[in-house]
């Protein structure tokens, strides 16, 4: 009897550097399966753009598996709770002996995975739950076996583990049979996305990773905070869907650092990848983070303002603060936002408008093509001073000073706030009222100094926990 193996793809939509695919194929012929859960995705605020990219990635996978003669099935249901029975029926019908997958870290996903494992075990179907899809999948803990709550010591330990347990990318899949014509899937849940900016196929993702390493990696530290320069990797949409494997990312950093005579351990982009691991692993140790709860319990008592008009102005890029408005319009037009601008716009919403961070967290997820629950939640709680290793409550970004520092010529602002295109650089960061009137650009929705004082007062006397 053929020892048939099923590989369940989830948030690891790639064929390159894929442990479940590689290890399963060593045990027998594989059948790849993906379960679409559109109602659950909408409940989790996944954006139409991200779903569009997800559909493109799946189509690319279907086409390439067909060329390798490897069967690929897409199942569909609404909710995670329906997945165990659906996968069980699939495995029984296809005479599958074992299911392989990489676990995820958010709470709903961990509960789904546990239910699937239990359900298949009842039918004598082996379940191989592999390591998490992280650069350092092993637990990164203190000497007291506690999870780190501050990034810098976490990073030191993360690097130490990485040096001791490096592994190369997994080998490519082997052809398994005659090529076939892939089944056409309607992907009715897919939304529109900027495929001109982020083509959905894996070949493009890998090519862009290599080009980033070759051209931009060396100057990443110097230029990463300047939104008008194409200095960042622009790979986050692919990272959010697992289209690039962690060992491939590490190998790329190590190779190009070697080419550039630099120590890969001190690479700033690698440090950013460590932040992703940090936030994802935290969800395992502190499940309240998956349930819209702050990491710092005392911040539950912050009195957030109810300000529908202020929130709408922020969403639409009409706050009267040019750098904030340019950032939000970039998000609305492209589905992506530069990381420095994410911090500026998040700080503006939570510290100056004093609007609940959860509203901003949801808005980002609903619009970002690279929406990643762990990183998005971690970033918002950092900005709002409610999270692990968060900014001190008295740290409030001054958007005008941030603008002058990171967009000194106003080039980024002019690109996304065209009504200010003719304003001289010396005035564009905070245009005088008369110029605003001439351009049809709004007055500031808040006074920075008084708003900052209110934010500090809101946090200053919270009860200690």
N, C-alpha and C positions, 0 to 999 in steps of 0.2 A: 504493500500500500504506500502510495506517495505521501511523504511527510510534508504536507502543504502548510505554508506559513503565511499569515496575514500581517501586513504592516499598516498600522493606523496612523495616518498623517493628521496632524492637528495644527499647531502653531509652528510647524517646521516644514514649510512648503518648499522643499528642494530635493534634488537627487544627489547633489555634491555634498561630500562630508556628512553623510547621514548614518549614524550608528545603527539605528533600527533596520534600515534597508540592508546595510552591509552584513550585519550579524545574522539577520534572518535568512539571507540568501545562502549563507554558509550551511544552514540546516536543511535547506530544501527549496523547491520552487516557491516564489512569493506571489502573493496577490495583494496589491495595494488598495487601501480603502480610505475614503474621506467621508465624514458625516457633516453635512451642512445643517446648521441649526439657526435659520434666519431670525426667528422670534427671539431666541436667546441672545443673539448678537445685537439686535435692536435694543433689547432690555439692558445690555451692557454698554449701550451708547456707541457702538462701532459706527463710524461715519460711512455715508454712502461711498465716499472716495476710497476708503480702506477696503470696503466690500468689493468695489470695482477692481482694485488691484489684486485682491484675493482671487476673484474669478479669473483674472488674466493669468495669475500664477498657476491655478489649477488647470486651465486649458493648456498651458505650456507643459505642465507635468504629464497631462494625458497624452499629448502629442509625442513626447519623448519616450514615455513608457511603451506606447504603441510601436515605436520603431525598434524597441528592445524585445518586443514580444512578451511584455509583462502585463498581465491583466490589471485593469484599474477600474474600480467601482466607486461612484459617488452615491451615497445614500442621503436622504433628506428627511428631517423631522423638525418639529418646532423647538423643543426644549431639551436641555441636557438630561433631564430625568427620563426621557424616552430613549436615550442612546443605548443603555445596556441591553434592552430587549431587542433593539434593532440590530446591534452588532452580533448578538447571540444568534438571531435568525440567519443573518448573513453567513456566519461561520459554519453553522450546521448545513445550510444549503450548499455551500461551496466546499464542504468536507475539509474545513480548516482544522489543523491540529493545535496550532499555537498562534497567539496574537502578540505582536511586538509594538511598543510605543514608548515615547519619551514623555514623562509627566510634566505638568505645568504647575505653577505655584499659586495663582489666585484661589480663593476659597471655593467658589462654585466649581472650578475645574478639578480641584483635588477631590471634592465630593463625587463628581461624575466619574473620575478615574477609579476611585475605590468601589463604586457601585458596579462599574463594568467588570473589574477584576473578580468581584464576588459572584456576579451573574454568570460569567464564563466558567469559573471554577465549578459551579454547580452542574455544568454540562461536560465536565472533564476536558475542557479546552485550556491548554497551558497559557499562562499570561506572563510575558516578559516585560516588566516595567524597568526601563533602563535609567541612566542618570538624567538629571535635568539638563536642558539644552543651554548650558552656561559655559563660559570659558573655564571657570573653576566650579565644577559641579559638586565637589565635596563640601561638606559643611565648613564654613569659615567662622570659627568661634574663638573666644578668648581662652586663656590658660585655665580659667574657671569653668570652661565648657558652656559659656553663655554667649548668645549672639551679640555681635558688636552693635552698638547704638551710635557710634561716631565713625565717619567714613575713613579718616586718616589712619587710625590703627587697623581698621578692617583692611585697608589697601595694603598695608605692610604685610599683614598675615596672608592676604590673597596672593601677593607676589611671591611670598615664600613657598606657599603650596604649589603655585604655578611652576616655579623653578624646579621643584622636586618631582613633579608629576606631568611633565609636558608630553603631549602625544601629537602625532601627525594627523592631518586630515584623513578621513576614511577613504578607502579606495573606491573607484567608480563601480557602478552596477555593471554586471555582466549580462549580455543578451541571454534571453531565456527561451526564445522560440521564434517562430516566424512573425515578421512585422504584420500589423493589422491596421485597419482603419478605425481610429478612435471614435467612440460614441459621442454624438453631439449632446451637450447638456445645456438647458435653457438659461441657467444662472439668473433666474428672475429676480433674485435678491440683490444683484449687483447694481451699483450706482456709477455715476460718471466720475472719472478721475483724469488728472493731467498725464495721460500716457505719453505726451510729448516730453514731459519732464522725467517721468518714471515708467519706462516701458516695463511690462509685467513679466518678461521672460528672464529665466535664470542666467542665460548667457550674458545679457546686458548687465545684470547685477554683479556678476563676477568680473566682467570687463571694467566696470566702474570702480570696483574695489581695487583692482590692480592699478588703474590710472591714478586713483587717489594716492595710493602708496608711492607711486613713481613721481608724481608732479607736486602734490600738495602736502604730503605728510611732514616733510622736513620743516616747513614754515607754518604748520598748523598752530603751534603755540602762539606765534607772533600775530597771526592774522585771524584767528578763529572768532574773535569778538567783534569784528567789523562787518556789519550786515551787508554792506554794499559790495563786498568782495566775495567771490566764489571760493572761499577758503576752507569751508567745511566739506565733509565727505558727501553730503546729500544722500547718504545710504540708509537713513533711518526708516524710510518706508519699507525697505527690504528687510532690515533688521527686525521690524515689528512683526513681520509674518514668518520669520525664520528662514528667509530665502538665502541667507548667508550663514554657513555653519561656524560655530565658535572656534574650532580648530583652524578653519580657513582664515578667519580674521586674525588670529594670533600668528599664523605662519606668514601672513602678508606683512604684518608689522615687523616681525623678526627679519624677514628677508630684506625689506627696504631699509630698515635701520642699519642692517649690515652693509648694504650697498652705500649708505650715506655715512658710514663710520660713526654711528651713534649707538648708544646702549639702549636696547629695546625696553629695558626695565624702567627707563626714565622718559618713555614716550608719552606725551600728553593725550594722544588719542586713545592709547591703551588704557590710560587712567579713566577716560570717559566710558570706555567699555566696562571697566570695573564698577563704575557707578550703576550701570544697568544690572550687573550681577547682584550688587548690593541691594538695590530696591526690589529685585525679584525674590531674592532669598528672604528678605524681611517679611514678605507675605506669608511664608511658612511659619515663622516664629511668632508673628503678631497678626493673627487672622482678622483682628478688628480693622486692620487697614483695608481689607477687602469689603468692609461693611460700612463705609462712609464715616468711620469713627476717627478722631484725631489720635495721633500717637501719644501726645501729651494730654493726659486726662483733664488737667485743670483748664485747658483751653476750650473744653465744652461749655464753659461759663462766659466766654466772650460774647458780648452783645453786638452781634452783627446788625448792620443797618438794612432795613427794607427800603430799597431804592430802585424801583423798576425803571425809572427814567435814566438813572445813572448806569444801570446794567445795560440797558439798550444802547446807550451812547458808547459804552465800552465795546459791546459786540459789533456795532456798526462802524467803529473807527471814527467817532465823532465826539471825542472827549475834549477837544481843544488843545490837547497835548500832542504835537506832531509826531513824535517818535512812537507814542502809544498807538496813535491812529494808523500810522504807516504799518506797524506790526500787525494790527488786527485786520487791516485790509489785505495784507499779504496772506494771512491765514484764510480769509474768506475767498480770495481769488485763486489761490494755489493749493489749499489744503495743507500747507506747511508753514512753519515759522522758524526763523533763525533762533538759536538757543539763547543768546544774550537777550533778544527781544522777548522771549518767553518769560524770562525772569523780570524784565522791566514791566511787561503788561500784567503779569500775575501780581507783582508787588503793588502796582497801581490799583488793581481791583480790590485786593485784600487789605492793604494798609492805608490807602488814601481815600478810596470810596468806602472802605470798611464793609465790604460785601462778602458774604460767606464764601469761603474758598471752594466749597462744594459746587456752587453755581459755575465758577470758572472752570473747575475740573471737568464738569459735565460738558460745558460748551466746547472746550478743547477736544474732548473725545468725540463729540458729535461732528466735528469739522476737520480734524487732523487725518491726513492719509497715513501718518505714522503713529497713530494713537496706540500707546502701549500702557496698559492699566498701571503696572507697577511704577514705571518711570514717570508717568503723568501724575499719579497720586503723590509720589515722592517729591516731585518738583513743586506741586501746588502746596503741599504741607510744609516744604522748606520755605517757600515764599511767605506763607501765612504765619510762620513761627509756631506751627502746631505739631510738626513732625519730628522724626528722628534726625538728629544732627542739623536741626533747622537754624535758619538765620535768627540771631537774637531779636527779640520783639522790638527793640529800639532801632533796629536797622531798617530804614525805610528809604528805598531808592528815590532820589530826586530825578524825575524823568528828564528835566531840562539839562541837568548836568550829565546824565547818562548819554543824552543825545549829543551834546557838545563833545563828549569824549569819544564816542564810538561812531558817530556819523558827522564829523566836523564840517564837512562841506555840504551837508544836507542832501547828498545824492540819493541816498536810500529814501529819505522822506519824499523827495520830489518824484521819485518813481511811483510811489504808491499813494501819494496825496497830491495829485496833479494840480489842484487849485493853488498850491503853494510853489509851483514850478518857477515862477518869476521872482520869488522873494530872495533877497541876497542872503548868503550863508550866515552873515553876522546877525540876522534877525529871524531866521527860519525856525530856530529851536523854541522860540517863544515870541511869535509875531505881535507887534503892537496892535491895540484894538482897532485902530484906523485901517491898518493893512488887512486885518481879519475881515473887516466889513467889506472892503473892496474886493477881496477874493472869495467872499461867501464862505469863509471858514469860521467855525463856531468859537465863541469865547470859552475859556476853561470851565469845566463843570465843577471844579473845586478850587479853593485857594490852598496851595501846597503847604504853607507853613501851618495854618490852622488844622488842616486835615492830618498832617503828621503828628501834631500834638494830641489830637483826638485818638489816633491809633495807639500811640504810646500809653495814653491814659487808659484805654480799653484793656490793655494787657498788664499794666503795671501792678495792679492790686489783686490779680487772680489768686485764689487759694492754692497753697502748695499741696502737692500730692506726693 
